[in-house]
Structure formats: C-alpha cells, structure tokens
Amino acid sequence: MSPVLIMERNNKSNLLLYLLPVFLIFILVFSTCKNKFADGQGTGVSANDEVGPEYIGRESCKECHLREYELYQGSDHDLAMDHATDETVLADFNFSQTLHGIETRFFRQDGKFMVNTEGSDGEIRDFEIKYVFGIRPLQQYLVEFPGGAYQMLPFCWDTRPAGEGGQRWFHIYDQERIPPHDILFWTRITQNWNYMCSECHSTNVRKSFNPETETYNTSWSEIDVSCESCHGPGSSHVEWARIVEQGGNPEAYSDMGLMIRLKDQDNASWVFNMETGTAERSVPRTDRTMVDMCARCHARRAIISEDYIYGKSFLETHTPSLLDEGLYFADGQILEEVYVYASFLQSKMYQNGVVCKDCHESHSGKVFVHSNALCYRCHLAEKYGSREHHFHDPEQEGSSCLECHMPERTYMVIDPRRDHSIRIPRPDLSDKLKSPNACNKCHDDKSNKWAADWCIEWYGDPDRNGTHYGEIFWAGRQAYPEALPELIRLANDPESAPMVRATAVSLLQNYQAASVIRTLQSSIIDPDPLIRYAAVSALYVADENATLELAIPRLSDSVRLIRTTAAFQLARIPPEYLGKANIRQRDKVLEEYRQTQMINADHPSAHMNLGILAMNQGDYPTAETSYLKALEVEPALTTAYVNLADLDRMLGRDQEGEQLLRDAITQSPDMAAVHYALGLNLVRKGNHDGAMKFLEQAARLEPANARYAYVYGVGLHSTGQKQQAVDYLENALVENPFDRDLLYSLSTFNQELGNRDQSLKYAEQLLEYYPSDQNYQQLIQYLKTQAN
C-alpha cells in the first residue's frame, strides 16, 4: 500500500457538503493505525483486545508449516516493512539531485541513513531514515517525527534492474512541484505512515492516536505482514496442535483453535463445462470469508474500528469505497489507486465463486503460472486461445488474456497494476465515458471508433446483452433522468455483481421519486451487507417518514458500518418524530458512530464528519468547532473551507464566509472548489464582476468539471457577453462533449444570436445522445418552427 496518490489534485466538492459525511467523499487509503514503533514488538494481545488467542509470531508456525513458511520468505508480504539497515536498504546513499531548484542529498552519517531535503517550513535540513517500506518495484523510506509520527519521503528507490530503467532515485510525483503548503507535501497527514500505511504493512498494528496530546503510540506484533495478519492470533491453534500431538482430544478447540478458516469446507471442485469451455464450481460458493479478509488491505477503504475480528464482515471494521466518481471510471475501470476489492466484486469471476487463492498462491502471493496458462486453468485453451477468439497473432501481445481483460494502469510513476474487474474491452464506450480500453492501449495511434468497429465486426453488437452499467452510472452520476429506471433495474437484479448493485443503489440518492424509496425498501434488507450499506447511505433522498421507516430497524444491524450510518441518517430527524425508545437507541449508536470517527482523529475527515453530524442535529456551534479543527489538522483541506463558508451563509454571515474563502485561496490558490464557492458567495451579494473572476478560475483549474464551465458560461451570457459565452462553452464542450448543460446552453444561446444552424446542430446532438428525453425533441421542433 502506498501513502501517496490518494487524493485527486483538484477534488470536486459540492457546496452543500454538510448533507454528506466526508468518508463518502474522502475514502482515501485509510490504513488507520499510528505508531510509536515499539521495538519490543510482541505485545501478546488478542485480535480485539479481549482475553483470547495471542499473537505468537511466525516462528511458531514454522515447525508444522515449513513449506508455507518457505513460500512466504522473500514475498511482498515478508518485505512489506523493515528497519533501515545495510541489508534492507537498497538505495544509493551517496547521491544528490536537484528538482525544482531544491537539492536533495542522500548520505550516511555515523552508520545512519540520512537525507538532506526540504522540510515543512521550506528550510533544508537533515532527516534520519528509520524504516524501509515495500520492495517491488520501488522501496520507500520513513522518517521519524516528534510525537510518534512517521512520514514517508517523496523520494523512492526504483528497485528494478538497471536494464529496465531501475536502480535510480525518483520523486513519487515525478516532475510535479509539491510545495510545503500543499496537502500532498511529505510531512502532511496524507503522507503519514501511522494513518495511511501502517495497518497493511505490519501485523496486529494498533495506531493508538491520542487526540488530547496529538501523539501516536503505535505498536505491532511483527514488523511485516506475517502469518497472523491473515490467519489471526495463533496461540490457541498451537495449543490445539500440542494437545493432538500428545494424543488429546482434537475437539478441545473448535476449528482447530483457528480464528478464521480460509480453506474451503464444502469439498467443491472445478469441472469444465465442455459446451462453454469454462470451468464451473461443483458447489456454489456461499461465503466471502477470504475475499473479505484480503479486502482489509486490498481495498480503498477507511477504518472505523481497530478491533478487527477475523471471519466477520469486512464492513464491521471498514468503510469500503463503491465505484465512486473520482476513484473509478464510470464503467468501473480503475482510475485512482483503489487496491482490487471493488474491481474484483464487479467481475464474473467473483460471481462464479472464484476467490484470490484460485489465481494466487496464498503464501508467496505470486500467481501460479504466468502468461495465458494461468487463465487456461479454467478456460479451455482450444477455445479461448484460438485466433477465432482473440483475432490476433498468437505470438504477439494481442493474444494475451491479461492484456485484453486485465489491462494495467501505472501508479507511483513506475508501478503498473492490473484491473481485477476482468472485463471485456468496450472501445465503443471510451469517447462518451472518457474511459480507457485495452484495444487502444496497444493501438494508441488509432481512434476509439476504429477499435470499436473491429470489435463489432469480430464479436457483433456490444449491447447484445443489454446496456453496459458504465453508461448507466455515467448518466446517474450526473442525475440524468433516463438513468433512474436503469439504476433501479440494476439495484434489483440478482444476476448483477454485488459491487454493481451497491453502486446503483448509492446513485439513487441523486433522484427524488417514489420508485427510489421502493427500491431502498428492498435493498436495505438485502442479505449482502454491501447492498444494505449502500441503501442506508442513500437515505438522504428520503423524507422524514421514509427515513424513520427504513433507518430505525438498521440501528440493530449486526454490521457496525450499517447501524452507525443509520444512526447518522436519523440524526437529522426531530426528536418528536422518534419516540423515547428510538431516541435512546439512536443516541447509543450515535456514540458508536462518534467512536468510529475518533479512531481517525489525526485526520481532518473525522472532524468534518462530526461537523456534518452536528449540522444535521442543528448544533451549529459544535459544527463550526469541528470544521475549524479539521482545518487545524490540515489547512489545505478544500471541503472544510467550503462547509464553513456555507455554515456562515446559513447563519447570515456571508461576509465572514467570503473572507474565509479568500484566505483559503491566498494560502492554496489552486483549490478549484474554493474559487467556485467564493464566486457563488459574491453572486449572492450582487458582486457579479468579482464573482466572474473566481468562477472563471475554478473552471480553468478543473477543465474536466463541466459544471464549473457551464456556470461560468452562463455568467458570461447573463452579463451581456453572449458571443463570448458561446465561444467559451464551445471550448468547454471539447473536454465534455456529452454534457447536457453545455449542449443545451449552446443551442439556446446560438438561437438568441440568430445562429439557427448551430442552434439546431446542438439540439440534434442532444437528441442523438439522449433519445429518450422528449424535451430535446420538443426543442428541435421549436427551432424548426422558428426557422420556418
């Protein structure tokens, strides 16, 4: 897991963020354990700090599990983290480089590994490296700071062979300048090991952040990812083995003393269906234990409890991201660093019972075999390895299963990672969804349409099995009306993958309709916790009566994330609607919700969420205090400024809100959402000329944000600059060619200017893209009538 690349550079922000908890916006890589780095690692605590099995270390496993132990040696898990020593440090510490005018020097001093580089105050100073982090294809380095905090240097060592471009230092943000005031600077919370990385690079980590002293007392059982990270504390299992070896009762401990059983218990096998050419599981898989266990680290998620209980739902201790905008392309392909889980839960493989260990040897982490042979274990080579299937030279990359169905995306400059949604390439969707496709990854000199035409010639109509959910999510993200019935269909479709269903449910919060509430009624009692969580999160769209009906039963849900989210939703309901018993239960679970946030009190998102909770309860002073605390923790957090300014607006303090936003821009001038919020603030106060300056800058900083461009274009039109508005919106359309607001504005603005052909052109584009919307048909008829 990397502590970097976890936030969008220009993060989109709604202006009424007080309605939504920040963990739905900022699910970063929340590896939420912090550290004292206690070097006496064997703490002897149970998985949940109650009396129970203890962590005893990998050497206790070796005697009976030698083969697994040897496979583990040298694995990425084994080398996830270590002390900085002559044996573990791979980088050249007799080196200096200058980047953006700042020299960084790596050197040895008194046997220590040192770096001389820019600190949080902009001054150049020496820092000691205490730990190494990761191994392939790069190694990172940790620096100790006061209060038990450890920060990740932005300079990494490329561990690849020199012939592959490795054996060199590089900056994690490549050639981009990250100044000390930037939220991504290496001494800030986004690069903090305790919060960002620790849970997934060591065993039995307890972050132990003290919000009173603002210090960490982080500890672990083993410094790297060892046996008990996956299998749980092993003392009871070792005791069981001793009893059995001595002829005792094997039933002395249930499940052999293991906290979690990762071996399949249903005696299933994979049998080829010769008609389809694909292997099928002889017994349908009914549990998700392994995937949930791996998800703890291989998911984009936030932690809500350090009391991890092996074998329970992933959502008991973590908040996973769904296929959220900004993290995934609309069709579910990986965009940001998202760590496999949500990708895999889209896949047909997952739906058909495949789990991680079917492709990866569990102890080495490596795939069983490289090349197409891995896939031929379940897909007949005679069918899927033939030209009739892939239409490419068998000796070339075009015949590779992985390159077509699991294309790579590179993170951290040199780290390519495969998309585990294991999908059929859809170049026909790339232009509309702005999504990549495997075909044009190789044929980068050709257009998406060129690739789509070949796919149609070879395989037929790509929509022969119905509309791809990517098109539905793309429209749903923008609240386009024609997406609603399709979202409801997906949400209710038992044949759709669980991650697709959950994402469809979550997008229902963009709509207000009786059909939405009916869908939430069924989704909120779904057996799958992921579906229930999505449903209770979408209750923002429900009125008070529906919220009461749907959220109150979920206060007693067996899964922590679901019941605490239900309590959060009920916080906005006036007490007189709840009754005393329900108030007591809600308040009890709200306290649990607050605890889930204070786990992350070192991160501003926790205080933002508590501020939003206070807003929903009408407690404006507490909300303001929480927002200010979020800014104290991270002064570069865009949403905190936006929410505070909106609170000022609600309290009739628009002038204070304006000054707050101006101060934020002075400190961090590249925050597009703050420019946008300040522009709207000035519009409300009648300062249109001043507003236009900031609205224009917001659109310039975030050109892919069609909303910013649209608002600025409308502003130009409203101030009498009609031709300039058309020119500007036409340029914006290049970046956002399918945006309804841009197209509609261009049609109507051109009609006002007497450009009838241009007006009709944009109206016809609207109808072509959105044929089910009758408003566009009426627009065309109106324009034709006017022309005649």
N, C-alpha and C positions, 0 to 999 in steps of 0.2 A: 504494500500500500504506500502511496506517495502522499506527502503532505502538501503537494503543490498541484497546480492546475485544478483547484477545487472551487473556483468561483468564476463566473463569467466576468470578463473585463468590463463590460458595460451592462450591468444587471438590470433587466427590465423590472419596473416596480409600479404597481397600481397605486393610485393616490389614496385609496381608502383601505390601506393595509390593516387598519385596526380590526377589520372584519375577519381577517385570516391569520391563523397562527404562523409565525415565521418559519417553524420547522417544515411547513409545506412549501416554503419558498427557498429556504436555505438548508436543504438536506445536503450537507457538504460530505465530508468523508468521516463524520463524527466518530472517530475512534477514541472514545471519551475516557481514557484513563490517564492520569497525570503522574508526576513522578518525583520521588525522592531518589530514585535509583539506588535503593538499598542493596548493597552488595552482599549482604548475607541473605541470599535470595529465598531460602527455604522457609517460608512463613508458616507452613503447616495449617492453612485454613481451608475450610470446605468451599465448595463452589458457591455457596450463598451465605457464608459466614455463620452458619448454624452448625451445631455438632453433627458431624457426619464424616464421610471419607475425606482423607487428607491428600494433598499433593506430595508425592514422594520422589519424583524425578525419573528421568528416562532410564537411568542405570538399573532401576528396579525392574524394568520391563525386559532388559536385555537377555537375561538368563533363559527365559521361556520363549522369547520372540526375537531370536537372533537374526533371522532372515529379514524381518521387518525393520529391525534396528539398522542393519547394514544398508538396506534400501534408502533409509532415511538420511544416512550420513551424506553430507555434501549437497543435500537438496535445498531448494529455495527456502523451505521452512527452517531447516537446520541453520542456514546462513542469514536468517532474517535480520539478526542484530547481534552485535558482539562488542566487547571492549576494544578500544583502539590500541593495537599492539603491532609489533613488527610483523607478526604472522597474519593479522587480519586486515591491515591497511594495505590496499592495492595501489594507491595513487602515488604519483611522483611528488615528494615533498621537498624538492629542490627546484622550484618553478615559480615564475611570476608572469602575470598577464595584465594588460590594461584594457578595460572595457568601459566605454562611455567616459573616458578621461580619468577613470579611477583605477589605480593599480592595486591588484590583489597579489599577495605573496604567500606561498606555502613553504614552510621551513620546519626544521627540527630544533628543539631547544631543551637541553637537559633531559634528553630521551623522550620528550613530549612531542606530539604532533600539533603544530601551530599554524594559524592563518592570520595574516595582517590585512584587514579589509575594512570597509565602511560599516560603521555601527548605526544604531538607531538615531543618534544625534547628528549623523552626517560626518562625524570625525573618523579618521582612520586609526585603528587600534588593533592590538593583538588579542586573539581568542584561542583558547586551547580546545582541541577536539578530543572528546572523551569516548565517543562510541562511533562505530561504523554501522551502516544501515543498508541492508539489501546487498545483492550480489550480481544479478544478471538483468539487463545488460549494463547496469550502472551501479555504482556504490555512492551512497550519500554519507554525510558526516554531521554529527551532533555536537553542539557547543553548550556547555553548562552556563546557566544564568542564576542570579540570586533567587531565593525562594523556591528552589527545587525545579525550576523550569528548564527545559532543554529545547533549543531551537535548531532547525535544520538549515545548514548552509545552502545557499543557492548554487554553489559550485559543486559539480558532481564529477566523478571519475568514470569515463567510458571504459568498461571492462572488456569490451570486445577486442579481438585480435587487431593488431595494427593494420593488417591487410583488409579488414572490414571497416576501417575508419576509426577504430578504437585506440585505447592506450593514450588518452588525452583528457585534459580538463575541459569542461564546457559549463555554461550557465543554463540553469533549468528553464529560464525564459528566453534562451537563445540570445538574440540581438536586441531584445526589448529592454529599455531602461526602466528599472523598478526603483524609484527614489524612496527615501526613508518614510515619507508621509503616505506612501501607497499601501493599501490594505494587504498587498501581496509581498511586502518587504520582509526579509527573512527573520527579523526579530519580532514580528507581529503574530497575533494569535493564529492566523491562517497557516503559519509555518511552525507552529508549536508542536513538539513531539508528544507531550503529555495528552493534549486534546485530540490531535489529528491522527496519530500513528500508533500509539502505544498498545492499544488493545489487540492489535492484529500482528504485532511483531514480537511479542513475548507471551509467556504462559502465565495464566492466572494474574493478570495485571489488575491492580486497584489504583485508580488515579488519585483518589483521596485529595481533592482540592478543598481547601478551607477558605470559604468566601469571606470570613471575618479578617483573617490575616493575609488573604490573597496569596497563599503559598500552596505548594504541592508536597505531598508526602507519598509519592508513587512507589509501589513495590511490585515485585513479581516473584514467582516461584522459580522459573527458568528464564534466562535472558532471551531465548529464541522461541520459535513455535515448536514445541515439543509434543510428545505423545499425548500428554494430558490436556493439551489445548483442544483436541478433538474428542478424546475418549473420556475426559473428565478425571477428577482426582482418583488415584488408583489404589489407595491403601486397602480398601475393602476387597478389591479383586486379588491383590497379593495375598491377603489373609485367607481368602477363599481357596486360592491355589495351594497354600500351605496345608490347609485342612484336608483337601482332597489328596494331596501327596502323602499325607500321614494316614490315609485310609478313613478319614472322617466323612461326615455327611455332606454330599455335594449340594444339598438343598439348604445348607446353613445360611447361605446368602442367596437372595433372589437374583436372577440374571447374572450369576457368577460373580456378584459383587460389583458389576459394571454399572456406571451411572447411565450409560446410553449404549444400546445395541445397534451397531452400524452394519452388521452382517444381515442379509435378507433372511427372514424367518419363514418365508412361505414356500420354500423349495421350488421356486419358479426357474424356468429355463427359457432361453431364446430359441425359437423354432422358426425356420424360414417358411414363409408363405410363398410357394413357387409361382403362384399366379401374379403376385405383386412384386416379387423379387426382394421383399423386405422381411426381416426377422420380426416376429411378434412374441411378446412375453406370454408364456403359457398361463400365468396367473396375473390378472390386472394388479398393478401396484396400488396399494391403498394408503400408504403412509409417505410422508415427505421428510422423514427424520434426517436423512443425510443431507438433502438439499438445504433444509433449514439450518442444520449445523454449519455447513460450509458458508451459508449466507451471512453468518455472523461477521465474517471478514470479507467475503467476496460479494459485497453488495454496497450500493450507495445508500447509506443509512445514517440515522442519528441514534445514539444510545439513550435509553430512558431509564435504565437500571443497571447497576453493576452486579446485581445478584443474579447472574446467569444460571439458569437451571437446565442442565443437559436433557434433551429429549422433549422439552416443551416448545411451544410455538415460538418462532423467531420474533413475532410481534409482542411477545411477553416482555422483551428487554430492548427492542429496537424499533425504530420507525423507518421502514424502507421507502425509498422513492418508488413511485409508479413510473409510467412512461411520460414523464413530465416535460413540458416545454422548457428548453434551455439545457436539459440533460440528454434528451433523445430527440432524434428527428421524428417528425410526425408519424412515420411508418414504423417506428420502434427501433431503428438502427441507432447504434451508439454515436453520441455526439461528444459529450464531456466524459470524464473519467468515471465510469459507473460500475465497474467490477462484476460483471457477468450475471448476477442473480436475476434482475428484471429482464435481461435479454433472454436468458435460458427459459424463464417461465412463460415466454411467448411461444416457444418452439414446439413443433410437433413431437420432437424427441421427448420433451418433458411430459407432454400429454400422453405419450405411449409408454411411459414407465421408465425411460432412460434416466439415470442419475449420474453424478460426477464420476463415480468409480467404474462406470461402464466404458469410459474412454481413458481415464487417468488411473495409473497405478497409485493407490492411496498414499503410500508411504514415501515414494520418491517424488510424487506429483507429476511425473512425466507421463505423456501419452504412451500407450502400449507399443505403438509402432508408428513411424512417420509415413507420410505420403498417403495415397489413396487406400493403401492396405488397411489403415485404421477404419475407414468407412466400410470397406468390404467385409468387415466382421459381421455387419448387419444388413448390408445392401449388396446383392449379388453382383459381382464384377462383370459377369456376362451381360447383364442388363445395364448397369449404371456406369460401367467402364467403357462402354462401346461408343463409337462415333455417332451411332443413332441416338444416343442420349445427349452427349455434350457437343457434338458437331465440331470438334477441334482435333488437331494433331495430337495423338496420344503421348507423344514425346515432349509436348510443349505445355506451358503453364495453363493454357486454356482448358486442358483436360483435368485440372486439379480440382477435386471436390472442395477442398478448403478455400481455394482462391475464388471459386464461384459462390459457395454457400456460407463461408465464414470469412469474408474479407477483413483485412487488417485496417486499423486506424492507429496512427502513431501519437503517443503521448510522451511527455517529458523529453522531447526532442528526438530521442533515439529508441523509444520503447514501443514497438508495434504490438498491438493486442487484437485478438480475433473476436469478432462479433458472434456471441453464442446464441443468437436467435435462430441461426442455421436456416436461412431463408432462401427462397427462390429470387433471383435478381429481377428487379422491376424497373428497367430504364425508362419505361413509359410514364413513371410517376416522378422522375427526378426533377423535371422542369417545374412542375407545379409545387411539389413538396420541398424543393430545394434540398433534396436528399441525394446521397451518393448511390452508385450502383456498381456492382462488381465488373460489369462489362466495360464501362468507360474508365474504370481504374486501370485496366490494361490498355484499352484503345483510347488513350487520352487525347488523341488527335482527331477523334470523331465526335459527332454530336450525340446527345442522348436519344434523339429521334432515330438516328442511324442504327444505334444499338437496339432500340425498341422495334424497329421494322424487321431486323433479323430475328429477334425473338418471336415475333408474330409469325414470320414465315416458317420457323422451325417448330414452334410449340402451339400456335394458334392464339385465339383471343385470350389475353392475360386475365380478363374479367370473367372467364367462363365459369368460374366457381363463385361468382359474386364480387361485389365491390371490396377492394382491399381496405382493411381497417385503417391504414395510413391516411387514405383520403377522408375517411370519416373523422379521424382525430384532427386532421388539419383543419377541417371546417368547424369541428367542435371547439377547438382552441380559440377560434375567432367568433364563436357563438352564432354561426350561420344557421338559419332556421331549418334548412333541409337536412342538417346533420342530426337533429333531435330524434326522429324516428329510427334512424340507423344506430345511434348510440343506444337507444332503448333495446333495439333488437340484439345488439352485441351483449349488452348487460344481462339479458335474459337467456342468452344462448349457451346451453350446457356444453356444446361442442367447441366453443371458443376457448382459447387458452386462458387460464386464470388471470394472468397479468393483463391480457387484452380486456377481459371482462371488467376487472377492477379499474382500469384506466377509463373505460367507457362510463362506468358509474361515476367516477370522480369528475368527469367533464359535464355531467348533468347539472352541476351547480352553476353552469353558465346560462341556465334556462329556468323560466318560471312557467310551469304548466301542470295540470292535474296528472298527466301521464308520467311526469317526473316523480311525483310523490308516490304514485302506484308502484313505480319501479323501485324506488327506495324502500318501500314497504317489504318487498320480497327480497331485495338484496341485503337488507340489514339483518336478516335471519339466515343468510346463506351459511352452509356448513364451513365454507372456506373463510378463515379469519381475514384474509386479504380483501375479500369482497365485502365483508362486514365493515372493515375499517374504511374502505373507500366510501361506503354508503353513509356511515356516520359522519365522515368528513364533509360530505356533500350537503349536510343538513342546513347549511347557510341559506339555501334557496327555499327552505320550508318556513311556513308561518308558525306562529306560536303553538297552535293546536297540533299541527303535524309534528313539530319538534318534540312536544310533550309525549305524543303517542309513540314515536319511534325511538327517542333517546332514553326515556326512563327505563325501559327493560334492559337496555345495554349497560346501565350502571352496575349490573351484576354479571356482566360478561366475564367469562373465565380468562380472557386475554387482557392484560393490563392496558395496552395501547388503545383498545376499543373502548373500554369503560372510561378511561381518563379523557378520551376525545369526546365521549358522550357527555361527561360532566362539563367539559369546556363548552359544548354547544348549549347546554342547559343554563349556563351562567348568565346568558342574556335574557332569560325568561323571568319576568317579575315574580317575586315570591308568592304573591297571592294566587298565582295560577298553579303552583306546585303542591301546596299542602305540606303540613309539618313533617310527615314521614319521608316524603320525597326530598324535602329540603335537607333533612338530616343525612339522607343517603348521598345526595348530590354533594353536599359540603364535605362529607367524608372522602368521597372520590376526588373532589377538587383539591383536597390536601395532598392526596396521592399524586395528582397532576402537578402540583407545585414542586413536589419532591422530584418528579421526573425532569423538571426544568432545572432545579438547583444542582442536579448532577453535573450540569454544564454551565455552572455559574461563572466559569472562566471565559465563556464565550458570549458575545453580545446577543446572540439569538435567544438565549434563555431569558434575558431581561426584556427583550422585545416581546416574547410570548406572554410573559407575566404582565407586561404593559397592556397588551391586547386583551388579556383576561380582565384586567381592571377596567378597561374601556367598556367591555361588554357588560360589566356589572354597574357601570355608571360611576365608578370610583376614579374620577379624573385626576385628583392629586397623586394617587398611587400610580396611575398610568404614566403621568409626567415623570415621577421619580424613577420608574423603571426604564423609560426611554432615555432619560439622562444617564442612568447607569450603563445602559448599552453603549452610549457614546463615550462614556469614560473608559469602558473596556476596549472599545475600538472606534476611535474618532472618525475613521473613514467609512463607516457603515452607512450606506445610502438610505436604506429604509428607515433608519432611526430619525434622520432629519425630516424625511417626508411625513412620517407619522406624527412627529412632534409639531410640525407646521400645520398638519391637519387638525390636531388637537387644539392648537391656537385658533384656527379658523372656527372650530365648534364653540370655543369659549369667547368669541368675539375679539380675539387678539391677533388679527391678521397682520398688524404692523410688527408684532414680535415674531410672528411666523416668517414674515419677509426678511427680517434681519437675520434670523436663524439660517435661512436658506442662503442668504448672501455670504454669511460667514462660512458655511459649508463649501460653497463654490470657491471662496478665497483659499481655503485650505486644500481642497481637492477639485481643481477646475474641470476634471474630465468625467464627473458624475452626471450622466445624461438625465437620469430621473430627477435629480435635484434641479437642474436647469428647467425641466418641464414643469415641475411643481411650482417653481418661482414664477414662471411665465403665467400659469393659471392664477396664481396669487395676485399678480399685477392686473390681469384681466378683470378679476372680481373687483378690484379697486379702481377700475376705469383707466388705468395707465396702459393703453394699448401699444403705444410706441415702445415703452420699456419692455412690455411683455414679449413683443415680437423678437427682440434681441435674444431672449433666453429660449423661446420656442425654436428659433432657428438653430441655436447652438445645440439644443437637445437632439434635433433631427440630424445635425452634422455629426455629432458624436456617435450616434447609433443609427446609421443609414438603413439597417435592416428592419428597424422598427417602423412599420408602415403607419402606426397611429401617430407618432411624432410628426412624420412628414405630412400626413393628412391635416392635422391640426394647424401646422404652420401654413400650409397651402390655403386652408380656409381663412386663416388670419390675413393673408395677403389679399384674398378676394374681398374680405369684409372691410379692409381699409382702402378699397378702391383700386388696388393694383391687380386688375383682373387678368391681363395678359401675363404678367409676371407669375400669377398663381398657376395659370395653365402651363407655362414653361417649367415651373418648379415641379409641379405634380407629374408632368411627363418624364422628367428626370428620375423622380422617385419611383415611377412605375417600372423603370428598368430593373431596379432592385427588388420590387414587389409586384410582378406582372399580373398576379391573380387577385390582388386586393380589391375588394368590393368598393370600399370607400373612395379609393383613388380613382377607380374606373367611373364610378357614378358621378364624382365631382367633375372629372374631366368631360363627361358627357354633358352635364348641365351647364358647366362654365362655358364650354365651347358653344352651346346653344345660345347662351346670353350674348356671346360675342359675334353671333351670326355665322359661326363656322359649322354649318349644318352637316357637312360630310364627316367632319371629325367627330361631331357630337354623335352621329348615328354609328360611326365606327366603334366608339367605346361602348355604346349601348348594346350593339350586337355582340361585342366581346363578352359583356356581362351575361347575355342570354346563352352564348355558347358555353361559357364556363359553368353557369348555374341555370340550366334549362327548366328546373322545377319551380323557379321563383317567378310568379306571374307578374310581379311588379316590373320586371325588366321587359316582358312582352308588352305591357301597357306603355312603358316608356318609349319603346320603339314605335308603337302605333301613334303615340302623341307626336313624336318627332316627325314621322312621315306625314301626319296630318298638317303639321305646321309648315312642312316643306311644300305641300301642295296648295 
